[in-house]
Amino acid sequence: MTPRPILLALATVSVLSGCSALSALNGAATPLDAYDLAAPANPISARTATSRQFVVEVPTTPGALNTDRILIRPHPLQAAYLPDGKWAEEVPVMMQTLLVRSFEDTNAFRYVGRRPLGASGDYALVTDLTDFQAEAAPDGKTATIRLRLTARMVREDDAAILSTRSFISSAEVGSTDTLALVEGFNRANQTLLSDVTEWALGTLNIGLKR
């Protein structure tokens, strides 16, 4: 299926319009193509494995991102969704899946998962995903992918926050076709995942292969 330019048929939801318009979008009868993102192809690797358990919690998100729809902002105060595509999972779950894969690929931990093997793990990654959208240029022909995630490294046994950092990533997209936008999301997100992984291993004093 050939992706259509986003501004031909944007399903727009004003930030002031509440949940009714979003419910109408979700109830649309037309099936949407589903898209997924990938973990970094060249993952960061630890020099040695540890015996620690590492838990990745589901990121918290604002309401506009708590969906499987692909968010685009034609205006800073407007939330809209691509009319012919969606993510394969809801955005918070998709990000959790990608973070788990990224940390598994480091070979730094005995276990990486969505929940601990026992009552608690050793460390948990707690995140807030506040930006995960395409921002349309005024001419409607190009866009910028903009991502922002705040991460906290938490020691599970006493709930101590060891470190907090915000990560920002972006990618310029020369077309507003759905597939081009998804590829831009993938580029920006792979950079974000690599940055978060490197920071987390550094916070836990796990050496990296160079």
C-alpha positions as CSV (number, residue, x, y, z in Angstrom):
1,M,0.0,0.0,0.0
2,T,1.4,3.4,-1.0
3,P,1.5,5.7,2.1
4,R,-0.4,8.9,1.6
5,P,0.9,12.4,2.6
6,I,-0.1,13.1,6.1
7,L,-1.8,16.4,5.4
8,L,-4.2,14.9,2.9
9,A,-6.3,13.3,5.6
10,L,-5.1,14.0,9.1
11,A,-7.4,12.7,11.8
12,T,-7.0,15.7,14.1
13,V,-7.7,15.8,17.8
14,S,-7.4,19.2,19.4
15,V,-5.9,19.2,22.9
16,L,-9.1,20.8,24.0
17,S,-11.5,18.3,22.5
18,G,-11.2,15.6,25.2
19,C,-11.6,11.9,24.7
20,S,-14.6,11.7,22.4
21,A,-12.6,12.4,19.2
22,L,-9.9,10.0,20.1
23,S,-12.5,7.3,20.8
24,A,-13.9,7.9,17.3
25,L,-10.5,7.5,15.8
26,N,-10.0,4.2,17.6
27,G,-13.3,3.0,16.5
28,A,-12.7,3.6,12.8
29,A,-13.6,0.7,10.6
30,T,-10.7,1.1,8.1
31,P,-7.8,-1.3,8.9
32,L,-4.5,0.5,9.4
33,D,-1.0,-0.7,8.4
34,A,1.0,-1.5,11.5
35,Y,4.6,-0.5,11.9
36,D,7.3,-1.5,14.4
37,L,10.7,0.0,15.4
38,A,14.0,-1.8,15.9
39,A,16.5,-1.9,18.7
40,P,20.0,-0.6,17.7
41,A,21.7,-2.8,15.1
42,N,25.1,-2.3,16.7
43,P,24.3,-2.5,20.4
44,I,26.5,-1.3,23.2
45,S,28.3,-4.3,24.9
46,A,29.5,-4.7,28.4
47,R,33.1,-5.9,29.0
48,T,31.8,-8.5,31.5
49,A,28.5,-9.9,32.6
50,T,27.2,-9.3,36.1
51,S,24.8,-11.4,38.3
52,R,22.3,-8.5,38.6
53,Q,18.7,-8.4,37.6
54,F,17.5,-5.4,35.6
55,V,13.9,-4.5,35.3
56,V,12.5,-2.1,32.7
57,E,9.2,-0.6,33.8
58,V,6.5,0.6,31.3
59,P,7.2,4.3,30.6
60,T,4.6,6.8,31.7
61,T,3.3,8.9,28.9
62,P,0.8,11.8,28.5
63,G,-2.6,10.9,27.2
64,A,-1.9,11.7,23.5
65,L,0.9,9.0,23.5
66,N,-1.1,6.4,25.4
67,T,-2.2,4.8,22.2
68,D,-1.0,2.7,19.2
69,R,-1.6,5.7,16.9
70,I,1.3,7.6,15.3
71,L,1.3,11.1,16.7
72,I,2.0,14.2,14.6
73,R,1.6,17.8,15.6
74,P,0.6,20.2,12.8
75,H,0.7,22.9,15.5
76,P,2.3,22.8,19.0
77,L,-1.2,22.9,20.6
78,Q,-2.7,20.2,18.3
79,A,-2.4,16.4,18.5
80,A,-3.2,14.5,15.4
81,Y,-2.8,10.9,14.2
82,L,-1.7,9.5,10.9
83,P,-4.8,8.3,9.0
84,D,-3.2,5.2,7.4
85,G,-0.8,3.7,9.9
86,K,-0.4,2.8,13.5
87,W,2.3,1.2,15.8
88,A,2.3,-2.5,16.3
89,E,1.9,-1.9,20.0
90,E,0.7,0.9,22.2
91,V,3.6,3.5,22.4
92,P,4.5,2.8,26.1
93,V,4.6,-0.9,25.6
94,M,6.5,-0.6,22.4
95,M,9.2,1.5,24.1
96,Q,9.4,-0.9,27.0
97,T,9.9,-3.8,24.5
98,L,12.7,-1.9,22.7
99,L,14.4,-0.9,26.0
100,V,14.3,-4.5,27.2
101,R,15.9,-5.7,23.9
102,S,18.5,-3.0,24.0
103,F,19.6,-3.9,27.6
104,E,19.5,-7.7,26.8
105,D,21.8,-7.0,23.9
106,T,24.5,-5.5,26.2
107,N,25.0,-8.9,27.9
108,A,25.6,-6.9,31.1
109,F,23.0,-8.6,33.3
110,R,22.0,-12.0,34.4
111,Y,18.4,-11.1,33.7
112,V,16.6,-8.3,31.9
113,G,12.8,-8.2,31.8
114,R,9.5,-6.4,32.4
115,R,9.3,-7.7,36.0
116,P,11.7,-9.3,38.4
117,L,12.2,-13.0,38.7
118,G,11.5,-12.9,42.4
119,A,10.0,-10.4,44.8
120,S,12.2,-7.6,43.4
121,G,15.2,-7.1,41.1
122,D,18.4,-5.4,41.7
123,Y,17.8,-2.3,39.6
124,A,14.9,-0.8,37.8
125,L,14.7,1.7,34.9
126,V,11.8,4.1,35.5
127,T,11.1,6.4,32.6
128,D,8.7,9.2,31.4
129,L,8.2,9.5,27.7
130,T,7.0,13.0,27.1
131,D,7.7,13.5,23.4
132,F,7.3,10.8,20.7
133,Q,5.9,12.6,17.7
134,A,6.5,14.0,14.2
135,E,6.2,17.8,13.9
136,A,5.1,19.0,10.5
137,A,6.8,21.8,8.8
138,P,4.6,24.8,7.9
139,D,4.6,23.8,4.2
140,G,3.4,20.3,5.1
141,K,6.0,18.7,2.9
142,T,8.7,17.8,5.6
143,A,8.7,17.0,9.3
144,T,10.9,16.7,12.3
145,I,10.8,13.6,14.5
146,R,11.2,14.7,18.1
147,L,11.6,12.3,21.1
148,R,12.2,13.1,24.8
149,L,12.6,10.6,27.6
150,T,13.5,11.1,31.3
151,A,15.1,8.1,32.9
152,R,15.7,7.3,36.5
153,M,17.9,4.5,37.7
154,V,16.4,3.0,40.9
155,R,18.0,0.6,43.4
156,E,15.2,-1.9,44.2
157,D,16.0,-2.9,47.7
158,D,15.6,0.6,49.2
159,A,13.9,2.5,46.2
160,A,16.9,4.9,46.1
161,I,17.2,7.0,42.9
162,L,20.8,6.6,41.8
163,S,20.7,8.9,38.8
164,T,18.3,10.9,36.7
165,R,18.8,12.2,33.1
166,S,16.7,13.5,30.3
167,F,17.4,12.3,26.7
168,I,16.4,14.2,23.5
169,S,16.7,12.8,20.0
170,S,15.5,14.1,16.7
171,A,15.6,13.3,13.0
172,E,14.7,15.3,9.9
173,V,12.4,13.7,7.4
174,G,12.2,14.9,3.8
175,S,8.8,13.5,3.1
176,T,5.5,13.3,4.9
177,D,4.7,9.8,3.6
178,T,3.9,7.4,6.4
179,L,6.8,5.1,5.7
180,A,9.3,8.0,5.6
181,L,8.0,9.2,8.9
182,V,8.3,5.7,10.5
183,E,11.9,5.4,9.2
184,G,12.6,8.8,10.8
185,F,11.1,7.6,14.1
186,N,13.4,4.5,13.8
187,R,16.6,6.6,13.3
188,A,15.8,8.9,16.2
189,N,14.7,6.1,18.5
190,Q,17.8,4.0,17.9
191,T,20.0,7.0,18.9
192,L,17.8,7.5,22.0
193,L,18.1,3.8,23.0
194,S,21.9,3.8,22.6
195,D,22.2,6.9,24.7
196,V,20.0,5.5,27.5
197,T,21.8,2.2,27.5
198,E,25.2,3.8,27.7
199,W,24.1,6.1,30.5
200,A,22.6,3.2,32.5
201,L,25.6,1.0,32.3
202,G,27.8,3.9,33.3
203,T,25.6,4.7,36.3
204,L,26.0,1.1,37.4
205,N,29.8,1.2,36.8
206,I,29.6,-1.5,34.2
207,G,32.5,-1.2,31.8
208,L,31.9,-1.1,28.0
209,K,33.7,-2.7,25.1
210,R,35.2,0.0,23.0
